[in-house]
Amino acid sequence: MTFRFLIDECLSPELVAMARQAGHLESFCVRDRGWVGKKDWQLMEHVLEEDLTLVTHNAKDFRGAGPNKLGGFHAKAPIHAGLVCLTSKLSPMDIDRQKDLFGVALDVLANHRDLINQALDVLENEDASVSIVLYEIPALSNTSCSR
């Protein structure tokens, strides 16, 4: 399956090219649509209306504090096309780090039909290892693995 990724303004628009190269041709960034500066709740309206899978670094506002502490806009939506959260405990979250983490997300999602009512967290740990957590949102079950 292909995803319709919306790359949030907190991430590089270069991630759109990565998504399209991986076959997700209907992907775009917030800047492409003129949505820069919209409040998160306004962006969420577009995400829901257009069945977009949001890719963000601003994870807390959209999924809460994590798989065991759900909250945010995606947890409130009865159905959504999914959420991809790219985070790092190393700083800064520069373009190379964003590309590396999104590349991991694309690899993981290559084996998934969809992310309906799910979130995928790709987290770079302090030791530079990457943890991947896939869980239902707003439901309670989750699975995780490390790379």
N, CA, C and O atoms as a GROMACS GRO file, in nm:
protein
  588
    1MET      N    1   0.083  -0.118   0.000
    1MET     CA    2   0.000   0.000   0.000
    1MET      C    3   0.088   0.124   0.000
    1MET      O    4   0.202   0.122   0.046
    2THR      N    5   0.033   0.231  -0.052
    2THR     CA    6   0.105   0.357  -0.045
    2THR      C    7   0.038   0.447   0.060
    2THR      O    8  -0.083   0.440   0.083
    3PHE      N    9   0.119   0.528   0.119
    3PHE     CA   10   0.073   0.623   0.220
    3PHE      C   11   0.068   0.762   0.158
    3PHE      O   12   0.140   0.792   0.063
    4ARG      N   13  -0.018   0.844   0.212
    4ARG     CA   14  -0.025   0.985   0.178
    4ARG      C   15   0.033   1.061   0.296
    4ARG      O   16  -0.040   1.103   0.386
    5PHE      N   17   0.165   1.078   0.296
    5PHE     CA   18   0.232   1.143   0.408
    5PHE      C   19   0.218   1.294   0.400
    5PHE      O   20   0.231   1.354   0.294
    6LEU      N   21   0.193   1.354   0.515
    6LEU     CA   22   0.202   1.498   0.532
    6LEU      C   23   0.320   1.522   0.625
    6LEU      O   24   0.318   1.483   0.742
    7ILE      N   25   0.423   1.588   0.573
    7ILE     CA   26   0.542   1.618   0.652
    7ILE      C   27   0.518   1.751   0.724
    7ILE      O   28   0.496   1.854   0.660
    8ASP      N   29   0.521   1.748   0.855
    8ASP     CA   30   0.494   1.866   0.938
    8ASP      C   31   0.602   1.973   0.915
    8ASP      O   32   0.712   1.942   0.870
    9GLU      N   33   0.569   2.097   0.947
    9GLU     CA   34   0.662   2.207   0.924
    9GLU      C   35   0.786   2.203   1.014
    9GLU      O   36   0.883   2.272   0.986
   10CYS      N   37   0.783   2.122   1.120
   10CYS     CA   38   0.899   2.109   1.208
   10CYS      C   39   1.006   2.016   1.147
   10CYS      O   40   1.114   2.001   1.204
   11LEU      N   41   0.975   1.955   1.032
   11LEU     CA   42   1.068   1.866   0.964
   11LEU      C   43   1.102   1.922   0.826
   11LEU      O   44   1.032   2.007   0.772
   12SER      N   45   1.210   1.872   0.771
   12SER     CA   46   1.256   1.919   0.640
   12SER      C   47   1.163   1.874   0.528
   12SER      O   48   1.116   1.760   0.527
   13PRO      N   49   1.135   1.963   0.432
   13PRO     CA   50   1.057   1.923   0.316
   13PRO      C   51   1.130   1.819   0.230
   13PRO      O   52   1.069   1.757   0.144
   14GLU      N   53   1.260   1.800   0.254
   14GLU     CA   54   1.334   1.698   0.181
   14GLU      C   55   1.280   1.557   0.208
   14GLU      O   56   1.305   1.465   0.130
   15LEU      N   57   1.207   1.540   0.317
   15LEU     CA   58   1.148   1.410   0.347
   15LEU      C   59   1.039   1.374   0.245
   15LEU      O   60   1.011   1.256   0.223
   16VAL      N   61   0.979   1.474   0.181
   16VAL     CA   62   0.879   1.448   0.078
   16VAL      C   63   0.942   1.370  -0.037
   16VAL      O   64   0.884   1.272  -0.085
   17ALA      N   65   1.060   1.410  -0.080
   17ALA     CA   66   1.129   1.340  -0.189
   17ALA      C   67   1.158   1.195  -0.151
   17ALA      O   68   1.147   1.106  -0.235
   18MET      N   69   1.195   1.172  -0.025
   18MET     CA   70   1.220   1.035   0.021
   18MET      C   71   1.092   0.952   0.013
   18MET      O   72   1.093   0.838  -0.032
   19ALA      N   73   0.981   1.011   0.058
   19ALA     CA   74   0.853   0.940   0.055
   19ALA      C   75   0.814   0.906  -0.088
   19ALA      O   76   0.773   0.794  -0.117
   20ARG      N   77   0.828   1.002  -0.177
   20ARG     CA   78   0.792   0.980  -0.318
   20ARG      C   79   0.882   0.876  -0.382
   20ARG      O   80   0.836   0.793  -0.460
   21GLN      N   81   1.011   0.881  -0.350
   21GLN     CA   82   1.105   0.782  -0.405
   21GLN      C   83   1.069   0.641  -0.357
   21GLN      O   84   1.094   0.543  -0.427
   22ALA      N   85   1.010   0.630  -0.238
   22ALA     CA   86   0.968   0.501  -0.184
   22ALA      C   87   0.831   0.459  -0.237
   22ALA      O   88   0.778   0.355  -0.197
   23GLY      N   89   0.773   0.538  -0.327
   23GLY     CA   90   0.647   0.502  -0.389
   23GLY      C   91   0.524   0.570  -0.334
   23GLY      O   92   0.412   0.541  -0.377
   24HIS      N   93   0.543   0.658  -0.239
   24HIS     CA   94   0.430   0.729  -0.177
   24HIS      C   95   0.414   0.864  -0.248
   24HIS      O   96   0.446   0.969  -0.194
   25LEU      N   97   0.365   0.856  -0.370
   25LEU     CA   98   0.367   0.970  -0.462
   25LEU      C   99   0.276   1.085  -0.422
   25LEU      O  100   0.299   1.198  -0.466
   26GLU      N  101   0.176   1.060  -0.341
   26GLU     CA  102   0.084   1.166  -0.300
   26GLU      C  103   0.127   1.232  -0.169
   26GLU      O  104   0.045   1.291  -0.099
   27SER      N  105   0.254   1.224  -0.136
   27SER     CA  106   0.306   1.285  -0.014
   27SER      C  107   0.344   1.430  -0.042
   27SER      O  108   0.383   1.465  -0.154
   28PHE      N  109   0.333   1.513   0.060
   28PHE     CA  110   0.368   1.654   0.049
   28PHE      C  111   0.397   1.708   0.189
   28PHE      O  112   0.377   1.639   0.289
   29CYS      N  113   0.445   1.832   0.194
   29CYS     CA  114   0.472   1.893   0.323
   29CYS      C  115   0.375   2.008   0.349
   29CYS      O  116   0.308   2.056   0.258
   30VAL      N  117   0.370   2.049   0.473
   30VAL     CA  118   0.282   2.158   0.516
   30VAL      C  119   0.306   2.281   0.428
   30VAL      O  120   0.211   2.351   0.393
   31ARG      N  121   0.432   2.306   0.395
   31ARG     CA  122   0.465   2.425   0.315
   31ARG      C  123   0.404   2.418   0.175
   31ARG      O  124   0.365   2.520   0.119
   32ASP      N  125   0.396   2.296   0.117
   32ASP     CA  126   0.338   2.280  -0.017
   32ASP      C  127   0.193   2.324  -0.023
   32ASP      O  128   0.146   2.370  -0.126
   33ARG      N  129   0.124   2.310   0.087
   33ARG     CA  130  -0.019   2.341   0.092
   33ARG      C  131  -0.049   2.479   0.151
   33ARG      O  132  -0.166   2.518   0.160
   34GLY      N  133   0.054   2.552   0.190
   34GLY     CA  134   0.030   2.684   0.248
   34GLY      C  135  -0.023   2.677   0.390
   34GLY      O  136  -0.092   2.768   0.435
   35TRP      N  137   0.009   2.570   0.461
   35TRP     CA  138  -0.042   2.551   0.596
   35TRP      C  139   0.059   2.587   0.704
   35TRP      O  140   0.036   2.559   0.822
   36VAL      N  141   0.170   2.650   0.668
   36VAL     CA  142   0.270   2.689   0.766
   36VAL      C  143   0.207   2.786   0.866
   36VAL      O  144   0.136   2.878   0.827
   37GLY      N  145   0.233   2.764   0.993
   37GLY     CA  146   0.183   2.851   1.098
   37GLY      C  147   0.045   2.816   1.149
   37GLY      O  148  -0.004   2.879   1.243
   38LYS      N  149  -0.019   2.716   1.089
   38LYS     CA  150  -0.150   2.675   1.141
   38LYS      C  151  -0.133   2.613   1.278
   38LYS      O  152  -0.031   2.550   1.306
   39LYS      N  153  -0.229   2.630   1.361
   39LYS     CA  154  -0.231   2.565   1.492
   39LYS      C  155  -0.243   2.414   1.469
   39LYS      O  156  -0.294   2.370   1.366
   40ASP      N  157  -0.194   2.337   1.565
   40ASP     CA  158  -0.198   2.190   1.550
   40ASP      C  159  -0.339   2.139   1.530
   40ASP      O  160  -0.361   2.047   1.451
   41TRP      N  161  -0.436   2.196   1.600
   41TRP     CA  162  -0.574   2.148   1.584
   41TRP      C  163  -0.626   2.178   1.444
   41TRP      O  164  -0.707   2.102   1.390
   42GLN      N  165  -0.581   2.290   1.385
   42GLN     CA  166  -0.621   2.321   1.247
   42GLN      C  167  -0.556   2.224   1.149
   42GLN      O  168  -0.620   2.180   1.054
   43LEU      N  169  -0.431   2.192   1.172
   43LEU     CA  170  -0.362   2.095   1.088
   43LEU      C  171  -0.430   1.959   1.098
   43LEU      O  172  -0.444   1.888   0.998
   44MET      N  173  -0.471   1.923   1.218
   44MET     CA  174  -0.540   1.795   1.238
   44MET      C  175  -0.668   1.788   1.159
   44MET      O  176  -0.705   1.680   1.111
   45GLU      N  177  -0.738   1.899   1.143
   45GLU     CA  178  -0.860   1.899   1.061
   45GLU      C  179  -0.827   1.857   0.918
   45GLU      O  180  -0.901   1.778   0.859
   46HIS      N  181  -0.718   1.908   0.862
   46HIS     CA  182  -0.675   1.870   0.726
   46HIS      C  183  -0.634   1.723   0.722
   46HIS      O  184  -0.669   1.651   0.628
   47VAL      N  185  -0.562   1.679   0.823
   47VAL     CA  186  -0.517   1.539   0.830
   47VAL      C  187  -0.638   1.446   0.823
   47VAL      O  188  -0.637   1.348   0.749
   48LEU      N  189  -0.740   1.476   0.900
   48LEU     CA  190  -0.858   1.391   0.904
   48LEU      C  191  -0.941   1.401   0.776
   48LEU      O  192  -0.986   1.300   0.723
   49GLU      N  193  -0.959   1.521   0.726
   49GLU     CA  194  -1.040   1.541   0.605
   49GLU      C  195  -0.979   1.473   0.483
   49GLU      O  196  -1.051   1.422   0.397
   50GLU      N  197  -0.846   1.471   0.474
   50GLU     CA  198  -0.779   1.420   0.355
   50GLU      C  199  -0.714   1.283   0.375
   50GLU      O  200  -0.639   1.238   0.288
   51ASP      N  201  -0.740   1.217   0.488
   51ASP     CA  202  -0.682   1.085   0.517
   51ASP      C  203  -0.531   1.084   0.500
   51ASP      O  204  -0.476   1.002   0.427
   52LEU      N  205  -0.464   1.175   0.569
   52LEU     CA  206  -0.320   1.189   0.561
   52LEU      C  207  -0.254   1.122   0.681
   52LEU      O  208  -0.307   1.124   0.792
   53THR      N  209  -0.139   1.064   0.657
   53THR     CA  210  -0.056   1.010   0.764
   53THR      C  211   0.045   1.118   0.799
   53THR      O  212   0.134   1.148   0.720
   54LEU      N  213   0.033   1.174   0.916
   54LEU     CA  214   0.118   1.284   0.959
   54LEU      C  215   0.254   1.232   1.004
   54LEU      O  216   0.262   1.135   1.080
   55VAL      N  217   0.360   1.298   0.957
   55VAL     CA  218   0.496   1.271   1.002
   55VAL      C  219   0.542   1.396   1.075
   55VAL      O  220   0.545   1.505   1.018
   56THR      N  221   0.578   1.380   1.202
   56THR     CA  222   0.612   1.496   1.284
   56THR      C  223   0.723   1.466   1.384
   56THR      O  224   0.750   1.350   1.417
   57HIS      N  225   0.784   1.571   1.430
   57HIS     CA  226   0.878   1.566   1.542
   57HIS      C  227   0.805   1.616   1.667
   57HIS      O  228   0.849   1.593   1.780
   58ASN      N  229   0.696   1.684   1.644
   58ASN     CA  230   0.613   1.743   1.749
   58ASN      C  231   0.515   1.637   1.802
   58ASN      O  232   0.393   1.657   1.799
   59ALA      N  233   0.568   1.528   1.848
   59ALA     CA  234   0.488   1.410   1.879
   59ALA      C  235   0.388   1.429   1.992
   59ALA      O  236   0.274   1.382   1.983
   60LYS      N  237   0.426   1.497   2.096
   60LYS     CA  238   0.341   1.505   2.215
   60LYS      C  239   0.204   1.565   2.185
   60LYS      O  240   0.103   1.518   2.238
   61ASP      N  241   0.199   1.667   2.101
   61ASP     CA  242   0.071   1.731   2.070
   61ASP      C  243  -0.023   1.638   1.994
   61ASP      O  244  -0.145   1.652   2.002
   62PHE      N  245   0.033   1.542   1.922
   62PHE     CA  246  -0.050   1.456   1.838
   62PHE      C  247  -0.077   1.319   1.898
   62PHE      O  248  -0.181   1.260   1.871
   63ARG      N  249   0.015   1.266   1.980
   63ARG     CA  250  -0.006   1.133   2.037
   63ARG      C  251   0.004   1.129   2.189
   63ARG      O  252  -0.010   1.022   2.248
   64GLY      N  253   0.028   1.241   2.252
   64GLY     CA  254   0.044   1.243   2.395
   64GLY      C  255   0.188   1.212   2.432
   64GLY      O  256   0.278   1.230   2.350
   65ALA      N  257   0.210   1.167   2.554
   65ALA     CA  258   0.346   1.144   2.604
   65ALA      C  259   0.404   1.010   2.560
   65ALA      O  260   0.518   0.979   2.597
   66GLY      N  261   0.333   0.931   2.485
   66GLY     CA  262   0.386   0.804   2.436
   66GLY      C  263   0.284   0.693   2.444
   66GLY      O  264   0.170   0.716   2.484
   67PRO      N  265   0.326   0.572   2.405
   67PRO     CA  266   0.232   0.460   2.395
   67PRO      C  267   0.155   0.429   2.523
   67PRO      O  268   0.041   0.384   2.517
   68ASN      N  269   0.215   0.454   2.636
   68ASN     CA  270   0.149   0.424   2.762
   68ASN      C  271   0.081   0.545   2.824
   68ASN      O  272   0.017   0.535   2.929
   69LYS      N  273   0.095   0.660   2.760
   69LYS     CA  274   0.035   0.784   2.811
   69LYS      C  275  -0.026   0.860   2.693
   69LYS      O  276   0.014   0.972   2.662
   70LEU      N  277  -0.123   0.795   2.628
   70LEU     CA  278  -0.182   0.853   2.508
   70LEU      C  279  -0.262   0.979   2.540
   70LEU      O  280  -0.320   0.993   2.647
   71GLY      N  281  -0.261   1.067   2.446
   71GLY     CA  282  -0.335   1.192   2.453
   71GLY      C  283  -0.320   1.259   2.319
   71GLY      O  284  -0.288   1.192   2.220
   72GLY      N  285  -0.340   1.386   2.311
   72GLY     CA  286  -0.319   1.458   2.186
   72GLY      C  287  -0.430   1.438   2.085
   72GLY      O  288  -0.530   1.370   2.112
   73PHE      N  289  -0.412   1.498   1.970
   73PHE     CA  290  -0.516   1.505   1.869
   73PHE      C  291  -0.549   1.369   1.807
   73PHE      O  292  -0.666   1.341   1.781
   74HIS      N  293  -0.450   1.285   1.782
   74HIS     CA  294  -0.479   1.154   1.722
   74HIS      C  295  -0.555   1.063   1.819
   74HIS      O  296  -0.638   0.984   1.776
   75ALA      N  297  -0.527   1.074   1.948
   75ALA     CA  298  -0.597   0.992   2.045
   75ALA      C  299  -0.744   1.032   2.057
   75ALA      O  300  -0.828   0.952   2.100
   76LYS      N  301  -0.776   1.154   2.018
   76LYS     CA  302  -0.914   1.201   2.025
   76LYS      C  303  -0.994   1.167   1.899
   76LYS      O  304  -1.117   1.172   1.901
   77ALA      N  305  -0.926   1.134   1.791
   77ALA     CA  306  -0.994   1.108   1.664
   77ALA      C  307  -1.045   0.964   1.662
   77ALA      O  308  -0.969   0.872   1.693
   78PRO      N  309  -1.171   0.942   1.626
   78PRO     CA  310  -1.223   0.806   1.622
   78PRO      C  311  -1.158   0.720   1.515
   78PRO      O  312  -1.144   0.599   1.531
   79ILE      N  313  -1.116   0.782   1.404
   79ILE     CA  314  -1.042   0.710   1.299
   79ILE      C  315  -0.950   0.809   1.230
   79ILE      O  316  -0.987   0.923   1.202
   80HIS      N  317  -0.829   0.763   1.203
   80HIS     CA  318  -0.729   0.846   1.134
   80HIS      C  319  -0.637   0.755   1.054
   80HIS      O  320  -0.632   0.634   1.075
   81ALA      N  321  -0.562   0.816   0.962
   81ALA     CA  322  -0.474   0.741   0.872
   81ALA      C  323  -0.336   0.714   0.929
   81ALA      O  324  -0.249   0.663   0.859
   82GLY      N  325  -0.314   0.748   1.055
   82GLY     CA  326  -0.188   0.714   1.120
   82GLY      C  327  -0.099   0.833   1.148
   82GLY      O  328  -0.121   0.944   1.100
   83LEU      N  329   0.001   0.805   1.228
   83LEU     CA  330   0.094   0.906   1.276
   83LEU      C  331   0.233   0.844   1.280
   83LEU      O  332   0.251   0.732   1.327
   84VAL      N  333   0.332   0.918   1.230
   84VAL     CA  334   0.472   0.877   1.240
   84VAL      C  335   0.546   0.984   1.318
   84VAL      O  336   0.547   1.101   1.277
   85CYS      N  337   0.606   0.946   1.430
   85CYS     CA  338   0.679   1.039   1.516
   85CYS      C  339   0.828   1.010   1.507
   85CYS      O  340   0.871   0.898   1.536
   86LEU      N  341   0.905   1.110   1.468
   86LEU     CA  342   1.050   1.098   1.460
   86LEU      C  343   1.109   1.179   1.573
   86LEU      O  344   1.092   1.301   1.579
   87THR      N  345   1.179   1.112   1.664
   87THR     CA  346   1.237   1.183   1.778
   87THR      C  347   1.379   1.133   1.804
   87THR      O  348   1.415   1.022   1.766
   88SER      N  349   1.456   1.217   1.869
   88SER     CA  350   1.594   1.182   1.900
   88SER      C  351   1.632   1.237   2.036
   88SER      O  352   1.598   1.351   2.070
   89LYS      N  353   1.701   1.156   2.112
   89LYS     CA  354   1.754   1.203   2.240
   89LYS      C  355   1.890   1.269   2.220
   89LYS      O  356   1.948   1.323   2.314
   90LEU      N  357   1.940   1.264   2.096
   90LEU     CA  358   2.061   1.334   2.060
   90LEU      C  359   2.019   1.463   1.992
   90LEU      O  360   1.912   1.468   1.931
   91SER      N  361   2.099   1.565   2.002
   91SER     CA  362   2.059   1.688   1.934
   91SER      C  363   2.174   1.739   1.850
   91SER      O  364   2.289   1.704   1.876
   92PRO      N  365   2.150   1.816   1.753
   92PRO     CA  366   2.019   1.868   1.712
   92PRO      C  367   1.946   1.769   1.621
   92PRO      O  368   2.004   1.671   1.575
   93MET      N  369   1.819   1.797   1.595
   93MET     CA  370   1.741   1.715   1.503
   93MET      C  371   1.762   1.774   1.364
   93MET      O  372   1.671   1.832   1.304
   94ASP      N  373   1.886   1.758   1.314
   94ASP     CA  374   1.921   1.818   1.186
   94ASP      C  375   1.865   1.735   1.069
   94ASP      O  376   1.805   1.630   1.089
   95ILE      N  377   1.886   1.784   0.949
   95ILE     CA  378   1.828   1.721   0.831
   95ILE      C  379   1.879   1.578   0.814
   95ILE      O  380   1.801   1.489   0.781
   96ASP      N  381   2.007   1.554   0.837
   96ASP     CA  382   2.060   1.418   0.822
   96ASP      C  383   1.995   1.322   0.921
   96ASP      O  384   1.961   1.209   0.885
   97ARG      N  385   1.977   1.366   1.044
   97ARG     CA  386   1.912   1.283   1.146
   97ARG      C  387   1.766   1.258   1.107
   97ARG      O  388   1.717   1.145   1.120
   98GLN      N  389   1.697   1.360   1.059
   98GLN     CA  390   1.559   1.344   1.013
   98GLN      C  391   1.551   1.240   0.901
   98GLN      O  392   1.465   1.152   0.902
   99LYS      N  393   1.641   1.251   0.804
   99LYS     CA  394   1.641   1.157   0.691
   99LYS      C  395   1.668   1.015   0.738
   99LYS      O  396   1.604   0.921   0.692
  100ASP      N  397   1.763   1.000   0.829
  100ASP     CA  398   1.794   0.866   0.880
  100ASP      C  399   1.672   0.804   0.949
  100ASP      O  400   1.638   0.689   0.924
  101LEU      N  401   1.607   0.881   1.036
  101LEU     CA  402   1.493   0.828   1.110
  101LEU      C  403   1.374   0.803   1.018
  101LEU      O  404   1.303   0.704   1.034
  102PHE      N  405   1.351   0.892   0.921
  102PHE     CA  406   1.240   0.870   0.829
  102PHE      C  407   1.270   0.750   0.739
  102PHE      O  408   1.178   0.676   0.702
  103GLY      N  409   1.396   0.729   0.704
  103GLY     CA  410   1.434   0.610   0.629
  103GLY      C  411   1.399   0.483   0.704
  103GLY      O  412   1.351   0.386   0.645
  104VAL      N  413   1.423   0.482   0.834
  104VAL     CA  414   1.385   0.368   0.918
  104VAL      C  415   1.233   0.350   0.914
  104VAL      O  416   1.184   0.239   0.898
  105ALA      N  417   1.160   0.460   0.929
  105ALA     CA  418   1.013   0.453   0.926
  105ALA      C  419   0.965   0.396   0.792
  105ALA      O  420   0.876   0.311   0.790
  106LEU      N  421   1.022   0.442   0.683
  106LEU     CA  422   0.982   0.392   0.551
  106LEU      C  423   1.011   0.243   0.537
  106LEU      O  424   0.932   0.169   0.479
  107ASP      N  425   1.125   0.199   0.590
  107ASP     CA  426   1.158   0.056   0.588
  107ASP      C  427   1.055  -0.026   0.666
  107ASP      O  428   1.010  -0.130   0.619
  108VAL      N  429   1.020   0.022   0.784
  108VAL     CA  430   0.921  -0.048   0.867
  108VAL      C  431   0.786  -0.052   0.796
  108VAL      O  432   0.719  -0.156   0.794
  109LEU      N  433   0.746   0.060   0.739
  109LEU     CA  434   0.614   0.069   0.678
  109LEU      C  435   0.604  -0.005   0.546
  109LEU      O  436   0.494  -0.029   0.497
  110ALA      N  437   0.717  -0.040   0.488
  110ALA     CA  438   0.714  -0.119   0.364
  110ALA      C  439   0.644  -0.253   0.385
  110ALA      O  440   0.595  -0.313   0.290
  111ASN      N  441   0.640  -0.298   0.507
  111ASN     CA  442   0.577  -0.427   0.541
  111ASN      C  443   0.438  -0.412   0.602
  111ASN      O  444   0.383  -0.509   0.655
  112HIS      N  445   0.381  -0.293   0.595
  112HIS     CA  446   0.249  -0.267   0.655
  112HIS      C  447   0.152  -0.217   0.549
  112HIS      O  448   0.187  -0.134   0.464
  113ARG      N  449   0.032  -0.267   0.554
  113ARG     CA  450  -0.072  -0.222   0.461
  113ARG      C  451  -0.115  -0.080   0.488
  113ARG      O  452  -0.138  -0.003   0.396
  114ASP      N  453  -0.126  -0.046   0.614
  114ASP     CA  454  -0.172   0.088   0.651
  114ASP      C  455  -0.134   0.115   0.796
  114ASP      O  456  -0.078   0.029   0.865
  115LEU      N  457  -0.165   0.236   0.840
  115LEU     CA  458  -0.144   0.276   0.979
  115LEU      C  459  -0.274   0.324   1.040
  115LEU      O  460  -0.273   0.407   1.132
  116ILE      N  461  -0.386   0.273   0.991
  116ILE     CA  462  -0.514   0.321   1.041
  116ILE      C  463  -0.520   0.303   1.193
  116ILE      O  464  -0.503   0.194   1.245
  117ASN      N  465  -0.546   0.415   1.260
  117ASN     CA  466  -0.553   0.421   1.407
  117ASN      C  467  -0.429   0.364   1.475
  117ASN      O  468  -0.438   0.298   1.578
  118GLN      N  469  -0.312   0.391   1.414
  118GLN     CA  470  -0.186   0.348   1.473
  118GLN      C  471  -0.086   0.462   1.470
  118GLN      O  472  -0.098   0.557   1.394
  119ALA      N  473   0.012   0.449   1.555
  119ALA     CA  474   0.125   0.542   1.557
  119ALA      C  475   0.253   0.461   1.549
  119ALA      O  476   0.262   0.352   1.607
  120LEU      N  477   0.350   0.514   1.479
  120LEU     CA  478   0.482   0.455   1.470
  120LEU      C  479   0.580   0.556   1.526
  120LEU      O  480   0.596   0.665   1.471
  121ASP      N  481   0.645   0.522   1.636
  121ASP     CA  482   0.748   0.606   1.694
  121ASP      C  483   0.884   0.551   1.653
  121ASP      O  484   0.914   0.433   1.674
  122VAL      N  485   0.966   0.637   1.595
  122VAL     CA  486   1.104   0.601   1.561
  122VAL      C  487   1.190   0.694   1.646
  122VAL      O  488   1.196   0.814   1.623
  123LEU      N  489   1.257   0.634   1.745
  123LEU     CA  490   1.331   0.711   1.845
  123LEU      C  491   1.479   0.675   1.841
  123LEU      O  492   1.517   0.559   1.854
  124GLU      N  493   1.561   0.777   1.823
  124GLU     CA  494   1.705   0.759   1.834
  124GLU      C  495   1.743   0.777   1.980
  124GLU      O  496   1.720   0.882   2.039
  125ASN      N  497   1.801   0.672   2.038
  125ASN     CA  498   1.839   0.672   2.180
  125ASN      C  499   1.972   0.744   2.201
  125ASN      O  500   2.041   0.778   2.105
  126GLU      N  501   2.007   0.765   2.326
  126GLU     CA  502   2.132   0.835   2.360
  126GLU      C  503   2.256   0.762   2.312
  126GLU      O  504   2.359   0.825   2.289
  127ASP      N  505   2.247   0.628   2.296
  127ASP     CA  506   2.361   0.552   2.246
  127ASP      C  507   2.360   0.538   2.093
  127ASP      O  508   2.437   0.460   2.037
  128ALA      N  509   2.271   0.613   2.026
  128ALA     CA  510   2.255   0.616   1.881
  128ALA      C  511   2.183   0.494   1.824
  128ALA      O  512   2.168   0.483   1.703
  129SER      N  513   2.139   0.402   1.911
  129SER     CA  514   2.054   0.293   1.862
  129SER      C  515   1.915   0.351   1.834
  129SER      O  516   1.882   0.460   1.881
  130VAL      N  517   1.837   0.277   1.758
  130VAL     CA  518   1.703   0.324   1.722
  130VAL      C  519   1.599   0.227   1.775
  130VAL      O  520   1.608   0.106   1.752
  131SER      N  521   1.502   0.280   1.847
  131SER     CA  522   1.389   0.201   1.895
  131SER      C  523   1.268   0.231   1.809
  131SER      O  524   1.243   0.346   1.770
  132ILE      N  525   1.193   0.126   1.781
  132ILE     CA  526   1.072   0.139   1.700
  132ILE      C  527   0.956   0.087   1.783
  132ILE      O  528   0.960  -0.025   1.834
  133VAL      N  529   0.853   0.169   1.796
  133VAL     CA  530   0.734   0.128   1.869
  133VAL      C  531   0.614   0.154   1.779
  133VAL      O  532   0.592   0.266   1.732
  134LEU      N  533   0.537   0.049   1.755
  134LEU     CA  534   0.414   0.059   1.677
  134LEU      C  535   0.300   0.026   1.770
  134LEU      O  536   0.300  -0.079   1.834
  135TYR      N  537   0.202   0.115   1.779
  135TYR     CA  538   0.093   0.093   1.873
  135TYR      C  539  -0.035   0.156   1.820
  135TYR      O  540  -0.034   0.246   1.737
  136GLU      N  541  -0.145   0.105   1.871
  136GLU     CA  542  -0.275   0.158   1.834
  136GLU      C  543  -0.301   0.286   1.911
  136GLU      O  544  -0.265   0.300   2.028
  137ILE      N  545  -0.363   0.378   1.842
  137ILE     CA  546  -0.398   0.503   1.906
  137ILE      C  547  -0.535   0.543   1.851
  137ILE      O  548  -0.545   0.573   1.732
  138PRO      N  549  -0.637   0.544   1.929
  138PRO     CA  550  -0.642   0.558   2.073
  138PRO      C  551  -0.650   0.428   2.153
  138PRO      O  552  -0.662   0.436   2.275
  139ALA      N  553  -0.645   0.311   2.092
  139ALA     CA  554  -0.658   0.186   2.168
  139ALA      C  555  -0.535   0.163   2.257
  139ALA      O  556  -0.440   0.241   2.253
  140LEU      N  557  -0.537   0.055   2.336
  140LEU     CA  558  -0.435   0.036   2.439
  140LEU      C  559  -0.324  -0.063   2.406
  140LEU      O  560  -0.218  -0.055   2.468
  141SER      N  561  -0.342  -0.154   2.312
  141SER     CA  562  -0.238  -0.256   2.289
  141SER      C  563  -0.123  -0.196   2.211
  141SER      O  564  -0.143  -0.104   2.132
  142ASN      N  565  -0.001  -0.247   2.232
  142ASN     CA  566   0.114  -0.200   2.154
  142ASN      C  567   0.218  -0.309   2.141
  142ASN      O  568   0.219  -0.406   2.217
  143THR      N  569   0.307  -0.291   2.043
  143THR     CA  570   0.420  -0.381   2.024
  143THR      C  571   0.543  -0.295   2.007
  143THR      O  572   0.533  -0.180   1.963
  144SER      N  573   0.658  -0.348   2.040
  144SER     CA  574   0.779  -0.270   2.022
  144SER      C  575   0.895  -0.361   1.986
  144SER      O  576   0.891  -0.482   2.008
  145CYS      N  577   0.999  -0.299   1.931
  145CYS     CA  578   1.122  -0.371   1.898
  145CYS      C  579   1.235  -0.269   1.895
  145CYS      O  580   1.210  -0.149   1.892
  146SER      N  581   1.357  -0.317   1.896
  146SER     CA  582   1.474  -0.229   1.886
  146SER      C  583   1.557  -0.271   1.768
  146SER      O  584   1.558  -0.388   1.728
  147ARG      N  585   1.627  -0.175   1.712
  147ARG     CA  586   1.718  -0.201   1.601
  147ARG      C  587   1.858  -0.187   1.648
  147ARG      O  588   1.952  -0.204   1.571
   0.00000   0.00000   0.00000
